[in-house]
Amino acid sequence: MERLKLNIVTTDWLAANLDAPDVRVVDASWFLPTDKRDARAEYKRAHIPGAVFFDIDEIADTSSPFPHMLPAPEKFSSRVRRLGLGDGVRIIVYDAQGIYSAPRVWWMFKVFGHDQVAVLDGGLPKWRAEGRMMESLPPMPRERHFTARLNEDMVRTVDQM
């Protein structure tokens, strides 16, 4: 497996590596309620081939009164395993606004010890503008093992600040 050396990859890189057996693509789109857009519905209509949908609202500490709080390592591991994301894969994250919610998901993977993760430069808008292939087929991910190793240096509590 060629290691990702950068935290950002180009659309050219992704197009050339889309069929690589160790590359997984993640749609991390999320919109503010005032946008009146449904990220999951838009994903179902069209996404980068093979992409899975990462639900930021669900893969979170849903018991917290605050939105999108980091989940427990066990929950994160369980959810991403089901998406076919795990040890030994290079994960490329994008969103429908270009670079909005994708960095949040990139950070979550880094927090849980997965360093082979990058954000797609320009996200879905750039991919579409270049006329690249899209699909509406739901992916059929095979569950993979994900070892969550919490990097506490990347997270601070209110008391620590």
DSSP file with accessible surface (Angstrom, degrees, kcal/mol):
  #  RESIDUE AA STRUCTURE BP1 BP2  ACC     N-H-->O    O-->H-N    N-H-->O    O-->H-N    TCO  KAPPA ALPHA  PHI   PSI    X-CA   Y-CA   Z-CA
    1    1 A M              0   0  114      0, 0.0     2,-0.4     0, 0.0    88,-0.0   0.000 360.0 360.0 360.0 122.4    0.0    0.0    0.0
    2    2 A E        -     0   0  104      1,-0.1     2,-0.2    88,-0.0     3,-0.0  -0.588 360.0-124.4 -70.8 126.3    1.4    3.3   -1.0
    3    3 A R        -     0   0  124     -2,-0.4     2,-0.5     1,-0.1    -1,-0.1  -0.527  16.1-116.0 -75.9 142.0    1.1    5.6    2.0
    4    4 A L        -     0   0   17     -2,-0.2   113,-0.1     1,-0.1    -1,-0.1  -0.659  29.8-175.0 -71.8 126.0   -0.7    8.9    1.8
    5    5 A K        +     0   0  172     -2,-0.5     2,-0.3     3,-0.1    -1,-0.1   0.593  62.3  51.3 -98.8 -14.5    1.9   11.5    2.4
    6    6 A L  S    S-     0   0  124      2,-0.1   111,-0.1     1,-0.1     3,-0.0  -0.809  72.3-132.9-121.4 164.0   -0.4   14.5    2.4
    7    7 A N  S    S+     0   0   81     -2,-0.3   112,-2.7   111,-0.1     2,-0.4   0.446  95.3  51.7 -93.4  -0.8   -3.7   15.4    4.2
    8    8 A I  E     -a  119   0A  71    110,-0.3     2,-0.3    84,-0.0   112,-0.2  -0.990  66.2-167.3-134.6 139.4   -5.2   16.6    0.9
    9    9 A V  E     -a  120   0A  11    110,-2.4   112,-3.1    -2,-0.4     2,-0.1  -0.944  21.1-120.2-123.4 153.9   -5.4   14.7   -2.4
   10   10 A T     >  -     0   0   61     -2,-0.3     4,-2.4   110,-0.2     5,-0.2  -0.425  24.5-113.8 -85.5 163.8   -6.4   16.1   -5.8
   11   11 A T  H  > S+     0   0    0    110,-0.3     4,-2.8     1,-0.2     5,-0.2   0.857 119.6  56.9 -64.8 -32.6   -9.3   15.0   -8.0
   12   12 A D  H  > S+     0   0  106      2,-0.2     4,-2.2     1,-0.2    -1,-0.2   0.920 106.7  48.7 -62.5 -44.5   -6.7   13.7  -10.5
   13   13 A W  H  > S+     0   0   48      2,-0.2     4,-1.5     1,-0.2    -2,-0.2   0.944 113.5  46.2 -61.4 -46.7   -5.1   11.5   -7.7
   14   14 A L  H  X S+     0   0    0     -4,-2.4     4,-1.2     1,-0.2     3,-0.4   0.935 110.9  51.7 -64.2 -43.8   -8.5   10.1   -6.7
   15   15 A A  H  < S+     0   0   39     -4,-2.8     3,-0.4     1,-0.2     4,-0.3   0.911 112.5  46.8 -58.5 -39.9   -9.6    9.4  -10.2
   16   16 A A  H  < S+     0   0   83     -4,-2.2    -1,-0.2     1,-0.2    -2,-0.2   0.753 122.7  34.9 -73.2 -23.7   -6.4    7.5  -10.9
   17   17 A N  H >< S+     0   0   31     -4,-1.5     3,-1.9    -3,-0.4    -1,-0.2   0.337  82.1 107.8-113.9   6.9   -6.7    5.5   -7.6
   18   18 A L  T 3< S+     0   0   32     -4,-1.2    -1,-0.1    -3,-0.4    -2,-0.1   0.832  85.2  44.1 -57.8 -34.1  -10.5    5.1   -7.3
   19   19 A D  T 3  S+     0   0  156     -4,-0.3    -1,-0.3    -3,-0.1    -2,-0.1   0.409  82.1 123.9 -93.3   2.8  -10.3    1.4   -8.2
   20   20 A A    X   -     0   0   23     -3,-1.9     3,-1.7     1,-0.1    -3,-0.1  -0.403  67.1-129.5 -64.0 136.6   -7.3    0.7   -5.9
   21   21 A P  T 3  S+     0   0  115      0, 0.0    -1,-0.1     0, 0.0    -3,-0.0   0.711 105.1  48.4 -64.4 -17.1   -8.3   -2.1   -3.5
   22   22 A D  T 3  S+     0   0   23     67,-0.1    68,-4.0     2,-0.0     2,-0.5   0.289  90.3  96.3-107.1  12.1   -7.1   -0.1   -0.5
   23   23 A V  E <   -b   90   0A   9     -3,-1.7     2,-0.4    66,-0.2    68,-0.2  -0.882  48.1-177.8-106.2 129.9   -8.8    3.2   -1.3
   24   24 A R  E     -b   91   0A  70     66,-2.9    68,-2.8    -2,-0.5     2,-0.4  -0.983  13.6-148.0-124.8 138.5  -12.2    4.0    0.3
   25   25 A V  E     -b   92   0A   7     -2,-0.4    27,-2.1    25,-0.3     2,-0.4  -0.885  10.4-163.1-111.0 138.1  -14.1    7.2   -0.4
   26   26 A V  E     -bc  93  52A   0     66,-3.0    68,-2.5    -2,-0.4     2,-0.8  -0.981  13.3-150.2-126.9 124.7  -16.3    8.9    2.2
   27   27 A D  E     +bc  94  53A   2     25,-3.2    27,-2.6    -2,-0.4    68,-0.2  -0.854  19.6 174.5 -89.9 112.2  -19.1   11.4    1.6
   28   28 A A        +     0   0    0     66,-3.3    67,-0.2    -2,-0.8    77,-0.1  -0.029  19.0 156.0-108.5  29.1  -19.1   13.6    4.8
   29   29 A S        +     0   0    5     65,-0.1    27,-0.3    10,-0.1     2,-0.3  -0.266   9.3 164.2 -63.0 141.2  -21.6   16.1    3.6
   30   30 A W        -     0   0   48      9,-0.1     2,-0.3    25,-0.1    71,-0.2  -0.967  15.9-159.7-154.6 144.0  -23.6   18.0    6.2
   31   31 A F        -     0   0   13     -2,-0.3     8,-0.1     6,-0.2     5,-0.1  -0.949  26.4-106.8-128.0 150.1  -25.6   21.2    6.0
   32   32 A L    >   -     0   0   73     -2,-0.3     3,-2.0     1,-0.1     4,-0.5  -0.398  37.0-114.6 -65.1 147.6  -26.9   23.7    8.4
   33   33 A P  G >  S+     0   0  111      0, 0.0     3,-1.5     0, 0.0    -1,-0.1   0.859 116.6  61.6 -55.3 -32.5  -30.6   23.4    9.1
   34   34 A T  G 3  S+     0   0  112      1,-0.3    -2,-0.0     2,-0.1    -3,-0.0   0.694  91.0  67.8 -69.6 -15.5  -31.1   26.9    7.5
   35   35 A D  G <  S-     0   0   62     -3,-2.0    -1,-0.3     2,-0.1     3,-0.1   0.691  92.3-146.7 -73.1 -21.4  -29.7   25.5    4.2
   36   36 A K    <   +     0   0  184     -3,-1.5     2,-0.3    -4,-0.5    -2,-0.1   0.889  52.3 131.1  53.0  44.3  -32.9   23.3    3.9
   37   37 A R        -     0   0  109     -5,-0.4     2,-0.7    -4,-0.0    -1,-0.2  -0.954  54.4-139.9-125.2 148.5  -30.8   20.5    2.2
   38   38 A D     >  -     0   0   95     -2,-0.3     4,-2.5     1,-0.2     5,-0.2  -0.912   9.9-166.2-112.0 105.2  -30.7   16.8    3.0
   39   39 A A  H  > S+     0   0   13     -2,-0.7     4,-2.4     1,-0.2    -1,-0.2   0.892  88.6  49.4 -60.1 -43.0  -27.1   15.5    2.8
   40   40 A R  H  > S+     0   0  100      2,-0.2     4,-2.5     1,-0.2    -1,-0.2   0.922 111.5  48.8 -64.8 -42.8  -28.2   11.8    2.9
   41   41 A A  H  > S+     0   0   28      2,-0.2     4,-1.8     1,-0.2    -2,-0.2   0.917 112.1  48.8 -63.7 -41.5  -30.8   12.4    0.1
   42   42 A E  H  X S+     0   0   36     -4,-2.5     4,-2.1     1,-0.2    -1,-0.2   0.902 110.3  52.0 -64.9 -39.2  -28.3   14.2   -2.1
   43   43 A Y  H  < S+     0   0   18     -4,-2.4    -2,-0.2     1,-0.2    -1,-0.2   0.923 108.0  51.5 -59.9 -45.0  -25.8   11.4   -1.5
   44   44 A K  H  < S+     0   0  129     -4,-2.5    -1,-0.2     1,-0.2    -2,-0.2   0.846 109.4  50.7 -63.6 -32.8  -28.3    8.8   -2.6
   45   45 A R  H  < S-     0   0  163     -4,-1.8     2,-0.3     1,-0.3    -1,-0.2   0.887 131.2 -11.3 -71.4 -39.7  -29.0   10.8   -5.8
   46   46 A A     <  +     0   0   18     -4,-2.1     2,-0.3    -5,-0.1    -1,-0.3  -0.893  68.2 153.3-166.4 130.7  -25.4   11.1   -6.8
   47   47 A H  B     -E  135   0B   1     88,-2.5    88,-2.5    -2,-0.3    90,-0.1  -0.947  53.5 -73.6-149.3 167.5  -22.0   10.5   -5.2
   48   48 A I  S >  S-     0   0    0     -2,-0.3     3,-2.4    86,-0.2    86,-0.2  -0.429  73.2 -83.6 -62.4 137.1  -18.4    9.6   -6.2
   49   49 A P  T 3  S+     0   0   15      0, 0.0    -1,-0.1     0, 0.0   -24,-0.1  -0.167 112.8   7.3 -50.6 130.6  -18.4    5.9   -7.2
   50   50 A G  T 3  S+     0   0   43      1,-0.3   -25,-0.3    87,-0.2    -2,-0.1   0.329  91.8 146.8  82.9  -5.8  -18.0    3.6   -4.2
   51   51 A A    <   -     0   0    0     -3,-2.4     2,-0.3   -27,-0.1    -1,-0.3  -0.334  36.0-149.5 -66.8 142.7  -18.4    6.4   -1.7
   52   52 A V  E     -c   26   0A  10    -27,-2.1   -25,-3.2    86,-0.1     2,-0.6  -0.782  20.9-113.0-105.0 156.4  -20.1    5.6    1.6
   53   53 A F  E     -c   27   0A  19     -2,-0.3     2,-0.7   -27,-0.2   -25,-0.2  -0.808  21.2-157.5 -96.5 123.3  -22.1    8.2    3.6
   54   54 A F        -     0   0    0    -27,-2.6     2,-1.1    -2,-0.6     3,-0.1  -0.883  10.5-149.4 -99.6 109.7  -20.7    9.2    6.9
   55   55 A D    >>  -     0   0   37     -2,-0.7     4,-3.1     1,-0.2     3,-0.7  -0.703  10.8-170.6 -86.6 100.7  -23.5   10.6    9.1
   56   56 A I  T 34 S+     0   0    7     -2,-1.1    -1,-0.2   -27,-0.3    12,-0.1   0.807  86.0  55.4 -61.3 -30.6  -21.9   13.3   11.3
   57   57 A D  T 34 S+     0   0   86      1,-0.1    -1,-0.2    -3,-0.1     3,-0.2   0.825 116.7  35.0 -72.4 -30.4  -25.1   13.6   13.3
   58   58 A E  T <4 S+     0   0   70     -3,-0.7     2,-2.1     1,-0.2     4,-0.2   0.826 107.0  63.8 -93.6 -37.7  -25.2    9.8   14.1
   59   59 A I  S  < S+     0   0    6     -4,-3.1     2,-0.3     2,-0.1    -1,-0.2  -0.527  96.4  82.4 -87.2  69.7  -21.5    9.0   14.4
   60   60 A A  S    S-     0   0    3     -2,-2.1     2,-1.5    -3,-0.2    10,-0.2  -0.932 101.2 -75.4-156.3 172.2  -21.2   11.3   17.4
   61   61 A D    >   -     0   0   60      8,-2.5     3,-1.4    -2,-0.3     8,-0.4  -0.689  48.4-177.9 -80.0  91.2  -21.9   11.4   21.2
   62   62 A T  T 3  S+     0   0   98     -2,-1.5    -1,-0.2     1,-0.3    -3,-0.0   0.578  74.2  66.1 -73.9  -7.5  -25.7   11.6   20.8
   63   63 A S  T 3  S+     0   0  101     -3,-0.1    -1,-0.3     2,-0.0    -2,-0.1   0.616  83.1  95.0 -85.9 -11.3  -26.1   11.8   24.6
   64   64 A S  S <  S-     0   0   28     -3,-1.4     5,-0.1     2,-0.2     4,-0.1  -0.521  77.0-135.8 -77.7 145.6  -24.4   15.2   24.7
   65   65 A P  S    S+     0   0  117      0, 0.0    -1,-0.1     0, 0.0    -3,-0.1   0.625  88.3  78.2 -73.7  -8.9  -26.5   18.4   24.6
   66   66 A F  S >  S-     0   0  132     -5,-0.1     3,-0.8     1,-0.1    -2,-0.2  -0.771  88.8-110.2-102.2 144.8  -24.0   19.7   22.0
   67   67 A P  T 3  S+     0   0   96      0, 0.0   -10,-0.1     0, 0.0    -1,-0.1  -0.378  88.6   5.1 -73.9 149.1  -24.0   18.7   18.3
   68   68 A H  T 3  S+     0   0   38      1,-0.2     2,-0.1   -11,-0.1    -6,-0.1   0.695  78.3 168.8  59.5  27.4  -21.3   16.6   16.7
   69   69 A M    <   -     0   0   82     -3,-0.8    -8,-2.5    -8,-0.4    -1,-0.2  -0.430  48.3 -88.7 -70.1 147.3  -19.4   15.8   19.9
   70   70 A L        -     0   0   36    -10,-0.2   -10,-0.2    -2,-0.1    -1,-0.1  -0.310  46.4-132.7 -57.6 128.9  -16.7   13.1   19.5
   71   71 A P        -     0   0    5      0, 0.0   -10,-0.1     0, 0.0    -1,-0.1  -0.294  32.0 -82.5 -76.6 170.0  -18.2    9.7   20.1
   72   72 A A     >  -     0   0   50    -12,-0.2     4,-2.4     1,-0.1     3,-0.4  -0.361  44.1-111.2 -64.1 150.1  -16.6    7.0   22.3
   73   73 A P  H  > S+     0   0   35      0, 0.0     4,-2.8     0, 0.0     5,-0.2   0.873 117.9  56.0 -53.6 -36.9  -13.9    5.1   20.5
   74   74 A E  H  > S+     0   0  141      2,-0.2     4,-2.3     1,-0.2     5,-0.2   0.901 108.9  45.5 -64.7 -41.1  -16.1    1.9   20.6
   75   75 A K  H  > S+     0   0   40     -3,-0.4     4,-2.5     2,-0.2     5,-0.2   0.937 113.9  48.7 -67.7 -45.6  -19.0    3.7   18.9
   76   76 A F  H  X S+     0   0    0     -4,-2.4     4,-2.6     1,-0.2     5,-0.3   0.955 113.4  47.4 -57.7 -49.2  -16.7    5.3   16.2
   77   77 A S  H  X S+     0   0   10     -4,-2.8     4,-2.2    -5,-0.2    -1,-0.2   0.924 112.1  49.7 -58.9 -46.0  -15.0    1.9   15.6
   78   78 A S  H  X S+     0   0   22     -4,-2.3     4,-1.5    -5,-0.2    -1,-0.2   0.922 113.7  44.8 -60.5 -45.9  -18.3    0.1   15.3
   79   79 A R  H  X S+     0   0   58     -4,-2.5     4,-0.8     1,-0.2    -1,-0.2   0.910 114.9  45.3 -69.7 -44.5  -19.9    2.6   12.9
   80   80 A V  H  <>S+     0   0    0     -4,-2.6     5,-2.4    -5,-0.2     3,-0.4   0.857 107.1  59.9 -72.0 -30.7  -16.9    3.0   10.6
   81   81 A R  H ><5S+     0   0   66     -4,-2.2     3,-1.9    -5,-0.3    63,-1.2   0.926 103.4  51.9 -56.3 -45.6  -16.4   -0.8   10.5
   82   82 A R  H 3<5S+     0   0  136     -4,-1.5    -1,-0.2     1,-0.3    -2,-0.2   0.751 104.3  57.4 -64.3 -24.4  -19.9   -1.2    9.0
   83   83 A L  T 3<5S-     0   0   35     -4,-0.8    -1,-0.3    -3,-0.4    -2,-0.2   0.410 121.3-108.4 -84.2   1.1  -19.0    1.3    6.4
   84   84 A G  T < 5S+     0   0    0     -3,-1.9     2,-0.5     1,-0.3    -3,-0.2   0.686  77.7 133.9  81.2  17.2  -16.1   -0.8    5.3
   85   85 A L      < +     0   0    0     -5,-2.4     2,-0.3    59,-0.2    -1,-0.3  -0.887  27.8 111.5-104.0 127.7  -13.5    1.6    6.7
   86   86 A G    >   -     0   0    0     -2,-0.5     3,-1.3    -3,-0.1    60,-0.3  -0.911  60.1 -21.1-167.9-165.7  -10.7    0.1    8.7
   87   87 A D  T 3  S+     0   0   50     58,-2.8    58,-0.1    -2,-0.3     3,-0.1  -0.249 116.5  24.2 -58.6 140.0   -7.1   -0.7    9.3
   88   88 A G  T 3  S+     0   0   46      1,-0.3     2,-0.3    -3,-0.0    -1,-0.2   0.576  97.0 108.6  83.5   9.2   -5.0   -0.9    6.1
   89   89 A V    <   -     0   0    1     -3,-1.3     2,-0.6   -88,-0.0    -1,-0.3  -0.905  64.8-130.7-119.3 151.6   -7.2    1.4    3.9
   90   90 A R  E     -b   23   0A   8    -68,-4.0   -66,-2.9    -2,-0.3     2,-0.5  -0.884  27.1-153.3 -95.6 122.5   -6.6    4.9    2.6
   91   91 A I  E     -bd  24 117A   0     25,-2.8    27,-2.4    -2,-0.6     2,-0.5  -0.872   9.3-166.4-105.7 126.8   -9.6    7.0    3.3
   92   92 A I  E     -bd  25 118A   0    -68,-2.8   -66,-3.0    -2,-0.5     2,-0.4  -0.961  10.6-161.8-114.1 121.7  -10.5   10.0    1.1
   93   93 A V  E     +bd  26 119A   0     25,-3.0    27,-2.9    -2,-0.5     2,-0.3  -0.857  15.4 164.1-108.7 136.0  -13.1   12.3    2.5
   94   94 A Y  E     -b   27   0A   0    -68,-2.5   -66,-3.3    -2,-0.4     2,-0.3  -0.894  16.6-154.5-138.1 169.2  -15.2   14.9    0.6
   95   95 A D    >   -     0   0    0     -2,-0.3    29,-2.3     3,-0.3     3,-0.9  -0.941  31.1-110.3-141.8 168.9  -18.3   17.0    1.0
   96   96 A A  T 3  S+     0   0   16     -2,-0.3   -65,-0.0     1,-0.2   -67,-0.0   0.552 112.0  55.4 -77.5  -8.4  -20.9   18.6   -1.2
   97   97 A Q  T 3  S-     0   0   73    -67,-0.1     2,-0.5    27,-0.1    -1,-0.2   0.447 113.0-109.1-104.6  -1.3  -19.8   22.1   -0.4
   98   98 A G  S <  S+     0   0    9     -3,-0.9    -3,-0.3    23,-0.0    24,-0.2  -0.464  95.2   0.2 110.2 -61.0  -16.1   21.8   -1.4
   99   99 A I  S    S+     0   0   96     -2,-0.5    22,-0.0    23,-0.2    -5,-0.0  -0.523  97.8 103.3-160.9  84.1  -14.4   21.9    2.0
  100  100 A Y  S    S+     0   0  100     -2,-0.1     4,-0.2   -70,-0.0   -71,-0.1   0.567  92.0   8.5-129.3 -69.3  -16.9   22.3    4.8
  101  101 A S  S >> S+     0   0    7    -71,-0.2     4,-1.5     1,-0.1     3,-0.6   0.655 109.4  81.0 -98.3 -16.1  -17.7   19.2    6.8
  102  102 A A  H 3> S+     0   0    0      1,-0.2     4,-2.7     2,-0.2     5,-0.2   0.900  87.6  56.3 -58.7 -42.5  -15.0   16.9    5.3
  103  103 A P  H 3> S+     0   0   45      0, 0.0     4,-2.6     0, 0.0    -1,-0.2   0.858 102.9  56.9 -60.7 -30.6  -12.2   18.3    7.5
  104  104 A R  H <> S+     0   0   84     -3,-0.6     4,-2.2    -4,-0.2    -2,-0.2   0.938 110.0  43.0 -63.2 -45.6  -14.3   17.4   10.6
  105  105 A V  H  X S+     0   0    0     -4,-1.5     4,-2.2     2,-0.2     5,-0.2   0.904 111.7  54.6 -69.4 -38.9  -14.4   13.8    9.5
  106  106 A W  H  X S+     0   0   56     -4,-2.7     4,-2.1     1,-0.2    -2,-0.2   0.942 109.6  48.5 -54.6 -48.3  -10.7   13.8    8.6
  107  107 A W  H  X S+     0   0   61     -4,-2.6     4,-3.1     1,-0.2    -2,-0.2   0.905 107.1  55.5 -61.0 -41.4  -10.0   15.1   12.1
  108  108 A M  H  X S+     0   0    3     -4,-2.2     4,-1.9     1,-0.2    -1,-0.2   0.922 108.3  47.7 -59.7 -45.0  -12.1   12.3   13.7
  109  109 A F  H  <>S+     0   0    0     -4,-2.2     5,-2.7     1,-0.2    -1,-0.2   0.922 112.8  49.2 -62.0 -42.0  -10.2    9.6   11.9
  110  110 A K  H ><5S+     0   0   42     -4,-2.1     3,-1.8     1,-0.2    -2,-0.2   0.920 108.0  54.0 -62.1 -43.9   -6.9   11.2   13.0
  111  111 A V  H 3<5S+     0   0    0     -4,-3.1    40,-3.0     1,-0.3    -1,-0.2   0.891 108.7  50.0 -57.5 -38.4   -8.1   11.5   16.6
  112  112 A F  T 3<5S-     0   0    1     -4,-1.9    37,-2.1    38,-0.2    -1,-0.3   0.188 126.0 -99.5 -92.7  19.9   -8.9    7.7   16.5
  113  113 A G  T < 5S+     0   0   20     -3,-1.8     2,-0.9     1,-0.2    -3,-0.2   0.548  79.1 132.0  86.7   9.1   -5.4    6.9   15.2
  114  114 A H      < +     0   0   10     -5,-2.7    -1,-0.2    -6,-0.2    -2,-0.1  -0.796  23.3 172.5 -97.2 102.5   -6.1    6.4   11.5
  115  115 A D        +     0   0   80     -2,-0.9     2,-1.5     1,-0.2    -1,-0.2   0.613  59.1  83.8 -88.6  -9.0   -3.3    8.4    9.7
  116  116 A Q        +     0   0    6    -27,-0.2   -25,-2.8    -7,-0.1     2,-0.4  -0.479  69.4 111.4 -91.6  64.3   -4.1    7.2    6.2
  117  117 A V  E     + d   0  91A   0     -2,-1.5     2,-0.3   -27,-0.2   -25,-0.2  -0.995  38.4 174.1-138.5 141.2   -6.8    9.8    5.6
  118  118 A A  E     - d   0  92A   0    -27,-2.4   -25,-3.0    -2,-0.4     2,-0.4  -0.976  28.5-119.7-145.0 158.0   -7.0   12.8    3.3
  119  119 A V  E     -ad   8  93A   7   -112,-2.7  -110,-2.4    -2,-0.3     2,-0.6  -0.798  32.5-116.1 -97.6 141.0   -9.5   15.4    2.2
  120  120 A L  E >   -a    9   0A   0    -27,-2.9     3,-1.9    -2,-0.4     2,-0.2  -0.669  33.4-119.8 -78.8 118.5  -10.4   15.7   -1.5
  121  121 A D  T 3  S+     0   0   70   -112,-3.1  -110,-0.3    -2,-0.6   -22,-0.1  -0.410  97.0   4.8 -61.5 120.2   -9.2   19.1   -2.7
  122  122 A G  T 3> S-     0   0   22     -2,-0.2     4,-1.8   -24,-0.2    -1,-0.3   0.296 100.7-143.6  86.8 -13.0  -12.3   21.0   -3.9
  123  123 A G  H <>  -     0   0    0     -3,-1.9     4,-2.0     1,-0.2     3,-0.2   0.020  56.0 -24.1  55.7-153.9  -14.6   18.2   -2.8
  124  124 A L  H  > S+     0   0    5    -29,-2.3     4,-3.0     1,-0.2     5,-0.3   0.863 133.1  60.5 -64.3 -37.4  -17.7   17.2   -4.8
  125  125 A P  H  > S+     0   0   57      0, 0.0     4,-2.6     0, 0.0    -1,-0.2   0.932 109.8  42.5 -57.8 -41.4  -18.1   20.6   -6.6
  126  126 A K  H  X S+     0   0   75     -4,-1.8     4,-1.7    -3,-0.2    -2,-0.2   0.924 112.8  53.0 -69.6 -43.1  -14.7   20.3   -8.2
  127  127 A W  H  <>S+     0   0    4     -4,-2.0     5,-1.9     1,-0.2    -1,-0.2   0.935 114.5  42.6 -55.6 -47.6  -15.2   16.6   -9.0
  128  128 A R  H ><5S+     0   0  118     -4,-3.0     3,-2.3     1,-0.2    -2,-0.2   0.908 108.9  57.2 -66.6 -44.2  -18.5   17.5  -10.8
  129  129 A A  H 3<5S+     0   0   89     -4,-2.6    -1,-0.2     1,-0.3    -2,-0.2   0.804 104.2  54.3 -59.0 -29.5  -17.1   20.6  -12.5
  130  130 A E  T 3<5S-     0   0   79     -4,-1.7    -1,-0.3    -3,-0.2    -2,-0.2   0.419 115.8-117.8 -84.4   1.2  -14.5   18.3  -14.1
  131  131 A G  T < 5 +     0   0   67     -3,-2.3    -3,-0.2     1,-0.2    -2,-0.1   0.771  55.2 165.7  71.3  26.2  -17.2   16.1  -15.5
  132  132 A R      < -     0   0   62     -5,-1.9    -1,-0.2     1,-0.1  -121,-0.0  -0.347  44.2 -78.2 -77.1 160.5  -16.0   13.1  -13.5
  133  133 A M        -     0   0  130     -2,-0.1     2,-0.3     1,-0.0    -1,-0.1  -0.209  48.0-176.7 -61.2 140.1  -18.1    9.9  -13.0
  134  134 A M        -     0   0   49    -86,-0.2     2,-0.3    -3,-0.1   -86,-0.2  -0.890   2.3-168.3-128.7 161.6  -20.9    9.9  -10.5
  135  135 A E  B     -E   47   0B  51    -88,-2.5   -88,-2.5    -2,-0.3     0, 0.0  -0.973  24.9-158.0-147.1 162.9  -23.2    7.1   -9.4
  136  136 A S        +     0   0   73     -2,-0.3   -90,-0.1   -90,-0.2    -1,-0.1   0.378  57.4 119.1-117.8  -1.9  -26.4    6.6   -7.4
  137  137 A L        -     0   0  114    -90,-0.1   -87,-0.2     1,-0.1    -2,-0.1  -0.407  70.0-117.0 -65.8 136.5  -25.9    2.9   -6.6
  138  138 A P        -     0   0   98      0, 0.0    -1,-0.1     0, 0.0   -86,-0.1  -0.564  33.0-119.8 -72.9 135.0  -25.7    2.1   -2.9
  139  139 A P        -     0   0   31      0, 0.0   -88,-0.0     0, 0.0   -87,-0.0  -0.359  10.2-142.5 -70.9 158.8  -22.3    0.7   -2.1
  140  140 A M        -     0   0  173     -2,-0.0   -57,-0.1   -56,-0.0   -88,-0.0  -0.676  26.8-168.6-119.1  72.6  -22.0   -2.8   -0.6
  141  141 A P        -     0   0   58      0, 0.0     2,-0.5     0, 0.0   -57,-0.2  -0.334  17.1-134.2 -69.1 143.5  -19.1   -2.3    1.8
  142  142 A R        -     0   0  208    -58,-0.2    -2,-0.0   -59,-0.1   -59,-0.0  -0.857  33.6-107.0 -92.0 129.1  -17.6   -5.3    3.5
  143  143 A E        -     0   0  122     -2,-0.5     2,-0.3   -59,-0.1   -61,-0.2  -0.295  41.5-168.1 -58.7 137.9  -17.1   -4.8    7.2
  144  144 A R        -     0   0   73    -63,-1.2     2,-0.3   -59,-0.2   -59,-0.2  -0.909  26.8-101.4-125.4 157.3  -13.5   -4.3    8.2
  145  145 A H        -     0   0  121     -2,-0.3   -58,-2.8   -58,-0.1     2,-0.5  -0.596  34.9-167.4 -77.9 133.5  -11.7   -4.2   11.5
  146  146 A F        -     0   0    2     -2,-0.3     2,-0.8   -60,-0.3   -65,-0.1  -0.987   9.5-153.3-124.6 121.0  -11.0   -0.7   12.8
  147  147 A T        -     0   0   50     -2,-0.5     2,-0.6   -34,-0.1    -2,-0.0  -0.847  12.0-153.5 -94.4 108.4   -8.6   -0.2   15.7
  148  148 A A        +     0   0   31     -2,-0.8     2,-0.5   -75,-0.1   -35,-0.2  -0.757  16.5 177.6 -85.4 119.5   -9.5    3.0   17.5
  149  149 A R        -     0   0  128    -37,-2.1     2,-0.2    -2,-0.6    -2,-0.0  -0.883  25.7-138.5-122.8  94.6   -6.5    4.4   19.3
  150  150 A L        -     0   0   74     -2,-0.5     2,-1.0   -38,-0.2   -38,-0.2  -0.339   7.1-153.5 -60.0 122.5   -7.6    7.7   20.9
  151  151 A N    >   -     0   0   62    -40,-3.0     3,-2.1     1,-0.2     4,-0.1  -0.812  10.0-172.6 -96.4  93.7   -5.0   10.4   20.5
  152  152 A E  G >  S+     0   0  140     -2,-1.0     3,-1.3     1,-0.3    -1,-0.2   0.691  76.8  72.6 -65.9 -16.1   -5.8   12.6   23.5
  153  153 A D  G 3  S+     0   0  128      1,-0.2    -1,-0.3   -42,-0.1   -42,-0.0   0.676  94.6  54.6 -69.9 -16.1   -3.3   15.2   22.3
  154  154 A M  G <  S+     0   0   61     -3,-2.1     2,-0.4   -43,-0.1    -1,-0.2   0.363 103.6  62.7 -97.5   2.9   -5.8   16.2   19.6
  155  155 A V    <   -     0   0   45     -3,-1.3     2,-0.4    -4,-0.1    -1,-0.0  -0.989  58.7-172.3-133.1 138.5   -8.8   16.8   21.9
  156  156 A R        -     0   0  134     -2,-0.4     2,-0.2     3,-0.0    -3,-0.0  -0.987  14.7-140.9-129.9 141.2   -9.3   19.3   24.7
  157  157 A T     >  -     0   0   73     -2,-0.4     4,-1.3     1,-0.1     3,-0.1  -0.490  33.9-105.7 -87.3 167.3  -12.1   19.6   27.3
  158  158 A V  T  4 S+     0   0  118      1,-0.2     3,-0.4     2,-0.2    -1,-0.1   0.912 122.7  54.1 -60.0 -40.6  -13.5   23.0   28.3
  159  159 A D  T  4 S+     0   0  156      1,-0.2    -1,-0.2     2,-0.2    -3,-0.0   0.863 105.0  53.5 -63.3 -36.0  -11.6   22.7   31.6
  160  160 A Q  T  4        0   0  119      1,-0.2    -1,-0.2    -3,-0.1    -2,-0.2   0.783 360.0 360.0 -70.5 -25.1   -8.3   22.1   29.8
  161  161 A M     <        0   0  169     -4,-1.3    -2,-0.2    -3,-0.4    -1,-0.2   0.828 360.0 360.0 -82.4 360.0   -8.8   25.3   27.8
